Amino acid sequence: MVIEKLYCLLIGYGFGNFVTAYVVSRWQTGKKPTELGSGNPGTANMGTVLGKKYGILTLCGDLLKTILAILICQLLFPDLGYLAILYAGIGATLGHNFPAWQNFRGGKGVAVSVILVLLFNLKWGLISLLIALAVMLLTQNLTLPGIIILLSYTVIGFSQYNLEVGLGFAFLTLLSLFSFRHDLKALFTGHAKKVDWLKKFRRQSRTTNDKNK
């Protein structure tokens, strides 16, 4: 079983190395995403710099690569059960955050984390996403939700599954904390950007209603 888990990690890492933002950024600008905007090769930066369409395209690519890695591991190693999902997801996160072909400088793995928790268990995944959404709305911060998703699932892993699952998601939580270390520093020093999503939603709703009149 140890060998199968290692294979899942390697398969996940291989797929994770396909950081979609690099493809989208090169296609549209000829530059690396690390040279644009915030410098983060992820959905938010691509959406901000290139527009929502390319942000969504980046998101879809990162979700798809994670789904493919997990499905392949499930097909190759059915005896692992949900552990195939866990180890493929850990590998995909490592590949996304530390791609070998980009000197191990990648994204922060939020999209990978979201699809991982949903595929691992849809009910618990949705609960963790709702908790993260509530935190985002209350704090008006974009750093915390990605961490909260994995932290919530760590608690779920220990309480609803077993030690191995709990430790797996605890590792991903620590990895997320490391990836967001600069954002967390900005948050704790009061320099983090705040986004009032409820206000933006109400404003957009009024704009839409005015257009429909």
BAFI-3210 file (N, C-alpha, C; in Angstrom, 3 decimals, decimal comma, padded with zeros to 6 digits):
// residues 213
n [1|2|3|4|5|6|7|8|9|10|11|12|13|14|15|16|17|18|19|20|21|22|23|24|25|26|27|28|29|30|31|32|33|34|35|36|37|38|39|40|41|42|43|44|45|46|47|48|49|50|51|52|53|54|55|56|57|58|59|60|61|62|63|64|65|66|67|68|69|70|71|72|73|74|75|76|77|78|79|80|81|82|83|84|85|86|87|88|89|90|91|92|93|94|95|96|97|98|99|100|101|102|103|104|105|106|107|108|109|110|111|112|113|114|115|116|117|118|119|120|121|122|123|124|125|126|127|128|129|130|131|132|133|134|135|136|137|138|139|140|141|142|143|144|145|146|147|148|149|150|151|152|153|154|155|156|157|158|159|160|161|162|163|164|165|166|167|168|169|170|171|172|173|174|175|176|177|178|179|180|181|182|183|184|185|186|187|188|189|190|191|192|193|194|195|196|197|198|199|200|201|202|203|204|205|206|207|208|209|210|211|212|213]
n.u [000,826|002,034|003,653|001,711|000,488|002,619|002,891|000,497|000,995|003,080|001,847|-000,131|001,550|002,789|000,621|-000,098|001,960|001,234|000,602|-001,934|-002,110|000,334|000,236|-002,018|-001,214|001,161|000,058|-001,644|-000,114|002,569|004,221|005,383|003,146|004,115|005,256|003,286|000,747|-000,057|001,840|001,300|000,739|-002,137|-005,771|-007,069|-005,202|-004,888|-007,480|-007,746|-005,731|-006,024|-008,726|-012,095|-012,841|-010,455|-009,559|-011,478|-010,946|-008,381|-008,986|-010,650|-008,826|-007,034|-008,744|-009,506|-007,092|-006,588|-008,821|-008,441|-006,012|-006,835|-008,897|-007,453|-005,731|-007,619|-008,639|-006,350|-005,545|-007,695|-008,017|-007,103|-009,124|-010,672|-008,230|-006,700|-007,692|-006,941|-004,058|-003,428|-004,444|-002,816|-000,379|-000,993|-001,357|001,207|002,588|001,364|001,933|004,685|006,086|008,338|009,426|009,370|011,247|010,262|008,418|005,250|001,640|-000,884|-002,596|-005,395|-007,629|-007,093|-007,332|-010,054|-011,442|-010,436|-011,442|-014,137|-014,347|-013,399|-015,282|-018,449|-020,483|-019,169|-017,240|-018,729|-019,663|-017,267|-016,593|-018,701|-018,204|-015,774|-016,682|-018,351|-016,447|-014,984|-016,875|-017,367|-014,864|-013,971|-011,768|-009,401|-007,462|-007,814|-009,998|-009,043|-007,267|-008,943|-010,690|-009,130|-008,315|-010,760|-011,401|-009,389|-010,107|-012,475|-011,376|-009,918|-011,997|-014,083|-012,947|-009,924|-006,651|-004,697|-005,973|-006,658|-004,066|-003,103|-004,665|-003,979|-001,322|-001,679|-002,936|-000,884|000,826|-000,666|-000,680|002,010|002,199|000,596|001,962|003,048|000,772|-000,625|001,047|000,664|-002,009|-002,003|-000,546|-002,169|-002,266|-003,574|-005,630|-009,082|-012,229|-015,485|-017,756|-020,532|-021,440|-020,473|-021,979|-024,582|-024,392|-023,882|-026,236|-028,094|-027,226|-027,731|-030,510|-031,221|-030,445|-032,265|-034,620]
n.v [-001,216|001,216|001,785|002,207|004,524|006,277|006,321|007,607|010,132|010,931|010,905|012,830|015,007|015,301|016,070|018,367|020,089|021,321|024,364|026,343|029,115|029,944|029,096|030,510|033,163|033,399|032,969|035,171|037,465|036,968|036,964|035,737|034,766|035,547|037,909|039,702|041,820|040,851|038,934|036,355|033,134|032,441|032,044|034,459|036,516|036,327|036,892|039,515|040,902|040,130|039,892|038,705|036,462|035,122|034,593|032,747|030,753|029,987|028,998|026,805|025,171|024,491|023,148|021,007|019,584|018,583|016,976|015,046|013,850|012,696|010,946|009,170|007,974|006,725|004,862|003,331|002,406|001,058|-000,251|001,413|003,143|005,982|007,024|007,181|009,448|011,373|011,236|011,723|014,285|015,648|015,386|016,811|019,376|019,943|019,883|022,015|024,203|024,077|023,802|021,876|022,655|025,387|026,358|025,671|027,579|028,375|028,481|029,077|027,089|027,062|026,500|023,826|022,731|023,188|021,542|019,105|018,679|018,547|016,319|014,361|014,062|014,955|016,122|016,913|018,461|020,583|021,716|022,627|024,540|026,348|027,261|028,561|030,521|032,015|033,039|034,607|036,571|037,760|038,695|040,075|039,402|037,943|036,114|034,317|032,408|030,242|028,942|028,290|026,440|024,093|023,819|023,384|020,953|019,407|019,087|017,679|015,425|014,194|013,743|012,415|010,489|009,061|008,839|009,027|010,376|012,774|013,741|014,034|016,140|018,037|018,442|019,637|021,959|023,239|023,612|025,416|027,589|028,245|029,000|031,252|032,978|035,593|037,078|036,639|037,941|040,562|040,786|040,563|042,782|044,783|045,631|044,337|043,927|044,716|043,372|044,116|041,976|041,676|044,285|044,774|042,899|043,846|046,306|045,473|044,111|046,203|047,648|045,804|045,611|048,233|048,298|046,563|047,895]
n.w [000,000|000,625|-001,579|-003,560|-002,594|-002,825|-005,609|-006,231|-005,132|-006,842|-009,362|-008,928|-008,417|-010,897|-012,583|-011,192|-011,812|-014,116|-014,308|-014,864|-015,167|-016,214|-018,852|-019,818|-019,342|-020,907|-023,399|-023,727|-023,120|-023,469|-021,366|-018,150|-015,485|-013,065|-013,570|-013,756|-012,366|-009,103|-009,105|-008,500|-009,742|-010,287|-010,189|-009,253|-009,782|-012,573|-013,348|-012,467|-013,896|-016,626|-017,052|-016,290|-017,847|-018,445|-015,945|-015,090|-016,960|-016,159|-013,621|-014,307|-015,668|-013,596|-011,872|-013,502|-013,959|-011,433|-010,983|-013,005|-012,171|-009,747|-010,612|-012,262|-010,381|-008,759|-010,555|-011,130|-008,645|-007,034|-004,594|-002,655|-002,034|-000,580|000,075|-002,186|-003,390|-001,505|-001,459|-004,142|-004,314|-002,472|-003,802|-006,172|-005,137|-004,154|-006,589|-007,929|-006,255|-006,069|-008,736|-010,623|-013,078|-013,029|-011,295|-008,826|-008,096|-007,702|-007,611|-005,047|-004,469|-003,927|-005,620|-006,196|-003,645|-003,119|-005,025|-004,243|-001,578|-002,159|-003,857|-002,182|-000,124|-000,702|000,928|003,375|002,178|001,069|003,427|004,583|002,670|002,955|005,531|005,077|003,299|004,974|006,743|004,963|004,241|006,713|007,574|005,407|003,963|001,700|002,082|004,218|003,622|001,901|003,591|005,719|004,581|004,373|007,017|008,300|007,140|008,128|010,792|010,333|009,113|011,230|013,050|011,677|010,073|010,081|011,670|009,646|007,511|008,804|009,407|006,836|005,764|007,643|006,992|004,476|005,305|006,737|004,606|003,137|004,886|004,761|002,057|002,032|003,641|003,379|002,855|005,218|007,005|006,153|006,823|009,643|010,307|009,596|006,956|004,983|002,105|001,997|001,043|000,516|000,001|000,125|-000,195|-002,775|-004,168|-003,753|-005,048|-007,673|-008,176|-008,110|-010,320|-012,363|-012,159|-012,817|-015,479|-016,539|-016,414]
ca.u [000,000|002,899|004,074|000,560|000,325|003,716|002,519|-000,548|001,669|003,849|000,883|-000,699|002,575|002,963|-000,499|-000,055|002,966|000,584|000,032|-002,686|-001,851|001,498|-000,222|-002,915|-000,434|002,027|-000,814|-002,228|000,823|003,950|004,972|005,031|002,202|004,883|005,656|002,069|-000,096|000,476|002,918|000,860|000,187|-003,402|-007,025|-007,360|-004,299|-005,215|-008,760|-007,520|-004,880|-006,482|-010,184|-012,798|-012,850|-009,194|-009,533|-012,300|-010,203|-007,315|-009,633|-011,105|-007,648|-006,502|-009,706|-009,476|-005,872|-006,739|-009,821|-007,812|-005,047|-007,582|-009,578|-006,449|-005,294|-008,722|-008,718|-005,154|-005,386|-009,023|-007,958|-006,801|-010,360|-010,581|-006,839|-006,200|-008,081|-006,126|-002,656|-003,377|-004,677|-001,600|000,600|-001,392|-001,095|002,660|002,969|000,852|002,627|006,133|006,344|009,766|009,852|009,396|012,101|009,436|007,639|003,929|000,508|-001,172|-003,320|-006,772|-008,524|-006,800|-007,909|-011,518|-011,929|-010,037|-012,375|-015,442|-014,282|-013,152|-016,626|-019,204|-021,189|-018,211|-016,593|-019,621|-019,673|-016,011|-016,673|-019,632|-017,491|-014,809|-017,451|-018,781|-015,254|-014,649|-017,848|-017,234|-013,560|-013,725|-010,385|-009,295|-006,401|-008,260|-010,860|-008,300|-006,707|-010,059|-011,208|-008,297|-008,354|-012,049|-011,360|-008,487|-010,957|-013,364|-010,564|-009,630|-013,217|-014,982|-012,213|-008,897|-005,443|-003,999|-006,702|-006,476|-002,694|-002,978|-005,230|-003,182|-000,151|-002,125|-003,197|000,425|001,323|-001,417|-000,161|003,302|001,963|-000,036|002,696|003,177|-000,579|-000,951|001,815|-000,042|-003,261|-001,745|000,008|-003,192|-002,052|-004,275|-006,737|-010,399|-013,235|-016,847|-018,449|-021,971|-021,640|-020,264|-023,113|-025,748|-024,155|-024,047|-027,659|-028,781|-026,839|-028,460|-031,925|-031,363|-030,337|-033,469|-035,813]
ca.v [000,000|002,384|002,053|002,775|005,903|007,039|006,520|008,636|011,405|011,272|011,234|014,130|016,037|015,500|016,881|019,658|020,928|022,103|025,564|026,909|030,553|030,149|028,929|031,625|034,396|033,383|033,057|036,499|038,575|036,590|037,055|034,835|035,391|036,121|039,254|040,493|042,039|040,463|037,973|034,998|032,417|031,832|032,534|035,846|037,424|036,301|037,582|040,941|041,468|039,838|039,908|037,572|035,296|034,405|034,090|031,531|029,755|029,514|028,186|025,546|024,351|023,972|022,158|019,845|018,792|017,891|015,920|013,991|013,144|011,887|009,863|008,194|007,236|005,859|003,758|002,485|001,844|001,048|-000,781|002,501|003,842|007,444|007,439|007,535|010,854|012,185|011,317|012,406|015,695|016,192|015,498|017,898|020,630|020,145|020,206|023,346|025,212|023,983|023,122|021,692|023,347|026,828|026,561|025,430|028,766|028,202|029,167|028,861|025,832|027,165|025,759|022,401|022,373|023,189|020,349|017,946|018,433|018,184|014,950|013,447|013,821|016,125|016,758|017,594|019,478|021,741|022,328|023,382|025,707|027,297|027,875|029,494|031,642|032,843|033,742|035,630|037,653|038,445|039,361|040,814|039,080|036,878|035,187|033,316|031,310|029,086|028,247|027,785|025,240|022,949|023,683|022,747|019,549|018,708|018,697|016,635|014,225|013,549|013,360|011,563|009,439|008,426|009,621|009,261|011,428|014,006|014,213|014,450|017,480|018,926|018,784|020,597|023,228|023,852|024,028|026,617|028,657|028,636|029,680|032,555|033,601|037,044|037,640|036,605|039,017|041,803|040,769|040,803|044,120|045,741|046,122|043,468|044,542|044,203|043,406|043,958|041,240|041,947|045,600|044,628|042,144|044,736|047,297|044,813|043,802|047,448|047,961|044,878|046,001|049,487|047,989|045,828|048,786]
ca.w [000,000|000,669|-002,958|-004,264|-002,128|-003,432|-007,014|-006,254|-004,913|-008,039|-010,430|-008,570|-008,594|-012,335|-013,077|-010,520|-012,466|-015,175|-013,695|-015,985|-015,303|-017,082|-020,233|-020,136|-019,359|-022,086|-024,566|-023,856|-022,959|-023,752|-020,111|-017,066|-014,548|-011,959|-013,997|-013,905|-011,193|-007,791|-009,303|-008,151|-010,892|-009,894|-010,759|-008,895|-010,486|-013,999|-013,506|-012,255|-014,939|-017,987|-017,137|-015,679|-018,729|-018,328|-014,584|-015,089|-017,738|-015,275|-012,589|-014,908|-015,933|-012,331|-011,375|-014,382|-013,753|-010,149|-011,201|-013,802|-011,325|-008,781|-011,317|-012,694|-009,197|-008,345|-011,513|-011,028|-007,301|-006,404|-003,234|-001,721|-001,676|-000,502|000,235|-003,521|-003,574|-000,598|-001,867|-005,440|-004,021|-001,856|-004,875|-007,070|-004,433|-004,164|-007,954|-008,247|-005,447|-006,287|-010,009|-010,860|-014,299|-012,776|-010,120|-007,642|-007,756|-008,302|-007,009|-003,626|-004,344|-003,425|-006,511|-005,990|-002,341|-003,223|-005,728|-003,437|-000,478|-002,731|-004,367|-001,061|000,413|-001,145|002,045|004,232|001,363|001,008|004,755|004,742|001,784|003,569|006,660|004,484|002,753|006,111|007,225|003,972|004,336|008,009|007,704|004,163|003,628|000,703|002,471|005,180|003,154|001,412|004,755|006,521|003,912|004,750|008,477|008,604|006,718|009,044|011,924|009,814|008,893|012,515|013,769|010,909|009,355|010,905|011,891|008,382|006,790|009,551|009,221|005,435|005,615|008,482|006,171|003,464|006,002|006,982|003,291|002,794|005,746|004,196|000,778|002,307|004,744|003,176|002,999|006,640|007,634|005,833|007,588|011,065|010,477|009,207|005,603|004,038|001,379|002,358|-000,012|001,047|-001,045|000,201|-000,800|-004,213|-004,698|-003,773|-006,091|-008,962|-008,321|-008,461|-011,698|-013,234|-012,126|-013,558|-016,901|-016,971|-016,366]
c.u [000,859|003,322|002,936|000,332|001,400|003,422|001,459|000,050|002,391|002,938|000,272|000,298|002,791|001,866|-000,474|000,931|002,398|-000,126|-000,622|-002,378|-000,662|001,104|-001,065|-002,129|000,476|001,218|-001,291|-001,213|002,256|004,829|004,543|004,022|002,905|005,374|004,467|001,366|000,593|001,642|002,534|000,250|-001,097|-004,596|-007,242|-006,489|-004,613|-006,526|-008,606|-006,781|-005,484|-007,991|-010,799|-012,737|-011,586|-008,955|-010,297|-011,596|-009,075|-007,867|-010,027|-009,932|-007,095|-007,440|-009,607|-008,253|-005,966|-007,722|-009,204|-006,829|-005,754|-008,264|-008,607|-005,981|-006,384|-008,842|-007,548|-005,058|-006,724|-009,005|-007,658|-008,059|-010,161|-009,141|-006,190|-006,510|-007,164|-004,701|-002,488|-003,560|-003,470|-000,527|000,298|-001,128|000,394|003,143|002,551|001,646|004,131|006,449|007,837|010,250|009,864|010,191|011,309|008,698|006,287|002,865|000,328|-002,114|-004,752|-007,731|-008,337|-007,441|-009,426|-012,018|-011,560|-011,053|-013,755|-015,445|-014,059|-014,465|-017,445|-019,864|-020,228|-017,460|-017,421|-019,680|-018,421|-015,999|-017,604|-018,991|-016,507|-015,505|-017,893|-017,618|-014,894|-015,587|-017,693|-015,948|-013,245|-012,286|-010,332|-008,233|-006,935|-009,094|-010,114|-007,714|-007,819|-010,648|-010,445|-008,281|-009,644|-011,997|-010,372|-009,264|-011,888|-012,601|-010,298|-010,888|-014,078|-014,269|-011,188|-007,662|-004,751|-004,655|-006,521|-005,090|-002,468|-003,495|-004,531|-001,929|-000,525|-002,424|-001,892|001,033|000,635|-000,949|001,177|003,104|001,399|000,715|002,813|001,823|-000,991|-000,205|001,132|-001,332|-003,020|-001,130|-000,959|-003,052|-002,779|-005,439|-008,053|-011,360|-014,603|-017,690|-019,941|-022,303|-021,499|-021,436|-024,356|-025,617|-024,380|-025,507|-028,441|-028,481|-027,610|-029,932|-032,172|-031,299|-031,607|-034,711|-036,056]
c.v [001,264|002,785|002,710|004,232|006,810|007,322|007,612|010,029|011,868|011,652|012,602|015,246|016,344|016,365|018,278|020,624|021,731|023,280|026,374|028,378|030,832|030,060|030,129|032,925|034,487|033,586|034,487|037,641|038,259|036,652|035,965|035,529|036,022|037,535|040,205|040,667|041,728|039,499|036,550|034,314|031,673|032,527|034,023|036,819|037,476|037,039|039,087|041,577|041,320|039,886|038,624|036,307|034,463|033,907|032,789|030,405|029,149|028,592|026,818|024,610|023,725|022,935|020,866|018,969|017,987|016,732|014,752|013,170|012,209|010,705|008,777|007,341|006,295|004,644|002,791|001,765|001,840|000,567|000,306|003,230|005,345|007,939|007,779|008,999|011,750|012,358|011,957|013,903|016,360|016,390|016,656|019,264|020,954|020,544|021,611|024,434|025,252|023,224|023,064|022,521|024,870|027,144|026,523|026,673|028,685|029,002|028,826|027,687|025,892|026,350|024,245|021,921|022,251|021,903|019,082|017,660|018,031|016,745|013,938|013,060|015,074|016,857|017,560|018,688|020,741|022,472|023,171|024,632|026,767|028,005|028,925|030,727|032,582|033,666|034,876|036,830|038,458|039,252|040,259|040,599|037,894|035,852|034,019|032,171|030,070|028,261|027,575|026,509|024,007|022,731|022,995|021,261|018,741|018,206|017,568|015,328|013,472|013,000|012,345|010,408|008,786|009,319|009,978|010,388|012,771|014,598|014,696|015,863|018,496|019,376|019,824|021,959|023,972|024,365|025,318|027,807|029,175|029,448|031,080|033,357|035,125|037,745|037,684|037,695|040,361|041,918|041,158|042,177|045,210|046,297|045,289|044,204|043,888|044,358|043,135|043,308|041,499|043,291|045,530|043,905|043,030|045,777|046,696|044,484|045,043|047,837|047,106|045,250|047,279|049,238|047,319|046,695|049,421]
c.w [000,000|-000,743|-003,741|-003,869|-002,736|-004,903|-007,141|-006,055|-006,174|-009,206|-010,175|-008,799|-010,077|-012,923|-012,471|-011,156|-013,630|-014,518|-014,811|-016,230|-016,213|-018,545|-020,663|-020,271|-020,584|-023,360|-024,806|-023,838|-023,364|-022,518|-019,134|-016,147|-013,357|-012,289|-014,101|-012,563|-009,878|-007,906|-008,973|-009,374|-010,538|-010,518|-010,505|-009,681|-011,975|-014,259|-013,377|-013,423|-016,330|-018,159|-016,619|-016,524|-018,556|-016,901|-014,471|-015,845|-016,903|-014,200|-013,135|-015,184|-014,674|-011,705|-012,175|-014,129|-012,450|-010,277|-011,957|-012,970|-010,360|-009,457|-011,756|-011,513|-008,686|-009,265|-011,367|-009,692|-006,547|-004,953|-002,199|-001,258|-001,637|-000,311|-001,106|-003,816|-002,750|-001,116|-003,244|-005,239|-003,380|-002,925|-005,810|-006,436|-004,428|-005,556|-008,357|-007,519|-005,722|-007,581|-010,325|-012,042|-014,164|-011,507|-008,822|-007,157|-008,457|-007,583|-005,545|-003,387|-003,876|-004,288|-006,349|-004,688|-002,412|-003,882|-004,964|-002,346|-000,990|-003,226|-003,241|-000,394|000,151|000,012|002,923|003,468|001,281|002,340|004,972|003,869|002,358|004,762|006,141|003,919|003,860|006,652|006,276|004,075|005,622|008,099|006,512|003,677|002,675|001,041|003,283|004,595|002,681|002,541|005,559|005,916|004,393|006,257|008,911|008,273|007,544|010,254|011,519|009,638|010,182|013,174|013,022|010,189|010,290|010,970|010,573|007,580|007,482|009,350|007,791|005,223|006,523|007,733|005,118|004,084|006,270|005,678|002,854|003,623|005,221|002,915|000,979|003,371|004,591|003,337|004,466|007,401|007,398|006,632|009,035|011,333|010,017|007,807|004,546|003,388|001,789|001,188|000,610|-000,039|-001,051|-000,445|-002,309|-004,864|-004,799|-004,879|-007,475|-009,237|-008,731|-009,905|-012,693|-013,319|-012,916|-015,062|-017,425|-016,961|-017,730]
res [m|v|i|e|k|l|y|c|l|l|i|g|y|g|f|g|n|f|v|t|a|y|v|v|s|r|w|q|t|g|k|k|p|t|e|l|g|s|g|n|p|g|t|a|n|m|g|t|v|l|g|k|k|y|g|i|l|t|l|c|g|d|l|l|k|t|i|l|a|i|l|i|c|q|l|l|f|p|d|l|g|y|l|a|i|l|y|a|g|i|g|a|t|l|g|h|n|f|p|a|w|q|n|f|r|g|g|k|g|v|a|v|s|v|i|l|v|l|l|f|n|l|k|w|g|l|i|s|l|l|i|a|l|a|v|m|l|l|t|q|n|l|t|l|p|g|i|i|i|l|l|s|y|t|v|i|g|f|s|q|y|n|l|e|v|g|l|g|f|a|f|l|t|l|l|s|l|f|s|f|r|h|d|l|k|a|l|f|t|g|h|a|k|k|v|d|w|l|k|k|f|r|r|q|s|r|t|t|n|d|k|n|k]
***
